[in-house]
């Protein structure tokens, strides 16, 4: 049986991104479960500001690799930091580029499971970003994983190696990884 393929899209443009650490941490759990995982780091994608007019002309090698991986994927993980109560511009810009999938059959991410991770810097942060991400997932015709995670006070949760001692965060990200894997397997 072929491996489940999961594409992770997220992070931020900041060095040492907590969101990217959370995404990678969850991706490692998926790898340990047996998934083939591709991680698209927003910082390394270097996409220009989205424009419909320029969509067909984009020559970005990393973007072309991402789109190939996305079309082959069984499931996804999305991760965004919370900036002013919502997703980051870099994350939104990357998602806007998925418009290239509108002409596919089926279009966009139809019936693919997506686990979402929102990371905020304050006590109640992350929730509104998570809601926005789930709305985006639905707009892409995909299915949001119920175990999607909002992490408050995210700044110091991961060390420089991407590890965390926060048992609650570990448990929630493991639950999300397992759910995305299971949904991907069932919906493949």
C-alpha positions as CSV (number, residue, x, y, z in Angstrom):
1,X,0.0,0.0,0.0
2,X,1.3,3.4,-0.9
3,X,2.2,5.9,1.8
4,X,-0.2,8.7,2.9
5,X,1.1,12.0,1.5
6,X,0.8,15.1,3.6
7,X,1.7,18.6,2.6
8,X,2.4,21.2,5.3
9,X,2.1,24.9,4.5
10,X,3.0,27.5,7.0
11,X,5.4,29.4,9.2
12,X,6.1,33.0,9.0
13,X,8.8,35.3,7.4
14,X,10.5,35.5,10.8
15,X,13.7,33.7,11.7
16,X,12.9,31.1,14.4
17,X,9.2,31.1,13.6
18,X,7.2,29.4,16.4
19,X,4.5,28.6,13.9
20,X,7.0,26.8,11.7
21,X,8.3,24.9,14.7
22,X,4.8,23.8,15.6
23,X,4.2,22.8,12.0
24,X,7.5,20.8,11.8
25,X,6.8,19.2,15.2
26,X,3.5,17.9,13.9
27,X,5.0,16.9,10.6
28,X,7.6,14.8,12.5
29,X,4.7,13.0,14.3
30,X,3.1,12.3,10.9
31,X,6.5,10.9,9.6
32,X,6.7,8.7,12.6
33,X,3.2,7.4,11.9
34,X,4.4,6.5,8.4
35,X,3.3,9.4,6.2
36,X,5.4,10.9,3.4
37,X,5.6,14.6,4.4
38,X,6.5,17.7,2.4
39,X,6.9,21.0,4.3
40,X,6.6,24.3,2.5
41,X,8.2,27.0,4.6
42,X,6.6,30.4,3.7
43,X,10.0,32.1,4.2
44,X,11.6,29.9,1.5
45,X,8.7,30.1,-1.0
46,X,9.5,33.8,-1.6
47,X,6.2,34.4,-3.5
48,X,5.5,37.9,-4.9
49,X,2.2,39.5,-3.9
50,X,-0.6,37.5,-5.5
51,X,-2.2,38.7,-8.8
52,X,-4.6,36.8,-11.0
53,X,-2.9,38.4,-14.0
54,X,0.5,37.0,-13.0
55,X,-0.7,33.6,-11.8
56,X,-0.1,31.8,-15.1
57,X,3.3,33.5,-15.6
58,X,4.9,32.6,-12.2
59,X,8.3,31.0,-12.7
60,X,9.1,30.3,-9.0
61,X,10.6,26.8,-8.8
62,X,9.6,26.3,-5.2
63,X,6.0,27.2,-6.0
64,X,5.9,24.7,-8.9
65,X,7.2,22.0,-6.6
66,X,4.6,22.9,-4.0
67,X,1.8,22.7,-6.5
68,X,2.9,19.3,-7.7
69,X,3.1,18.1,-4.1
70,X,-0.4,19.6,-3.4
71,X,-2.0,17.8,-6.3
72,X,-0.5,14.5,-5.1
73,X,-1.4,15.0,-1.4
74,X,-3.9,13.0,0.6
75,X,-4.0,15.6,3.4
76,X,-2.6,18.8,4.6
77,X,-1.4,20.8,7.6
78,X,-1.7,24.6,7.6
79,X,0.1,26.8,10.1
80,X,-0.2,30.6,10.6
81,X,0.9,33.0,13.2
82,X,-1.8,35.4,14.5
83,X,-1.2,39.0,13.4
84,X,-3.8,41.6,14.6
85,X,-6.4,38.9,15.1
86,X,-6.1,36.9,11.9
87,X,-3.7,35.0,9.6
88,X,-0.5,36.5,8.4
89,X,-0.2,38.2,5.0
90,X,2.4,35.7,4.0
91,X,0.1,32.7,4.8
92,X,-2.8,34.4,3.0
93,X,-0.7,35.2,0.0
94,X,0.4,31.6,-0.3
95,X,-3.1,30.3,0.0
96,X,-4.2,32.8,-2.7
97,X,-1.8,31.1,-5.0
98,X,-3.7,27.9,-4.7
99,X,-6.1,29.6,-7.1
100,X,-4.1,27.8,-9.7
101,X,-6.0,24.7,-8.7
102,X,-9.4,26.1,-9.6
103,X,-9.4,24.5,-13.0
104,X,-8.3,21.0,-11.7
105,X,-10.9,18.2,-11.5
106,X,-11.9,18.2,-8.8
107,X,-11.0,21.9,-8.0
108,X,-8.8,23.2,-5.2
109,X,-8.5,20.7,-2.3
110,X,-11.9,19.0,-2.7
111,X,-12.6,16.6,0.1
112,X,-9.0,16.6,1.5
113,X,-8.5,16.8,5.3
114,X,-6.7,19.8,6.6
115,X,-5.3,20.2,10.1
116,X,-4.9,23.8,11.1
117,X,-2.4,25.3,13.6
118,X,-2.7,28.9,14.7
119,X,-0.1,30.4,17.0
120,X,-0.6,33.7,18.9
121,X,1.4,35.6,21.4
122,X,-1.1,36.4,24.1
123,X,-3.6,34.8,26.5
124,X,-6.6,34.5,24.2
125,X,-4.8,34.6,20.9
126,X,-5.0,32.1,18.1
127,X,-8.7,31.4,18.3
128,X,-9.8,34.0,15.7
129,X,-6.9,33.0,13.4
130,X,-8.0,29.3,13.7
131,X,-11.5,30.3,12.8
132,X,-10.3,32.2,9.7
133,X,-8.1,29.2,8.7
134,X,-11.1,26.8,9.0
135,X,-13.1,29.2,6.8
136,X,-10.4,29.2,4.2
137,X,-10.2,25.4,4.3
138,X,-14.0,25.3,3.6
139,X,-13.6,27.8,0.7
140,X,-11.0,25.5,-0.8
141,X,-13.6,22.7,-0.6
142,X,-11.6,20.8,1.9
143,X,-12.5,19.4,5.3
144,X,-11.1,21.0,8.5
145,X,-9.8,18.5,11.0
146,X,-11.9,18.9,14.3
147,X,-8.7,18.6,16.4
148,X,-7.2,21.8,14.8
149,X,-5.1,23.7,17.3
150,X,-4.9,27.3,18.6
151,X,-1.7,27.9,20.7
152,X,-1.7,30.9,23.0
153,X,1.5,32.4,24.4
154,X,3.3,30.6,21.6
155,X,6.5,32.6,21.6
156,X,8.5,30.5,24.1
157,X,6.9,27.1,23.7
158,X,9.5,25.7,21.3
159,X,13.3,25.8,21.8
160,X,15.7,26.6,19.0
161,X,15.7,22.9,17.9
162,X,11.9,22.9,17.5
163,X,11.2,20.8,20.6
164,X,8.7,21.6,23.4
165,X,8.3,20.5,27.0
166,X,4.7,21.8,27.1
167,X,2.7,18.5,27.6
168,X,-0.6,20.1,26.6
169,X,0.9,21.4,23.3
170,X,2.5,18.0,22.7
171,X,-0.7,16.1,23.3
172,X,-2.8,18.5,21.1
173,X,-0.4,18.4,18.2
174,X,-0.1,14.6,18.4
175,X,-3.9,14.4,18.4
176,X,-4.1,16.6,15.3
177,X,-1.4,14.6,13.5
178,X,-3.1,11.4,14.2
179,X,-6.5,12.8,13.1
180,X,-5.1,14.2,9.8
181,X,-3.4,10.8,9.1
182,X,-6.5,8.8,9.8
183,X,-8.8,11.1,7.8
184,X,-6.3,11.1,4.9
185,X,-6.3,7.3,5.0
186,X,-10.1,7.0,5.0
187,X,-10.8,9.7,2.4
188,X,-8.0,8.7,0.0
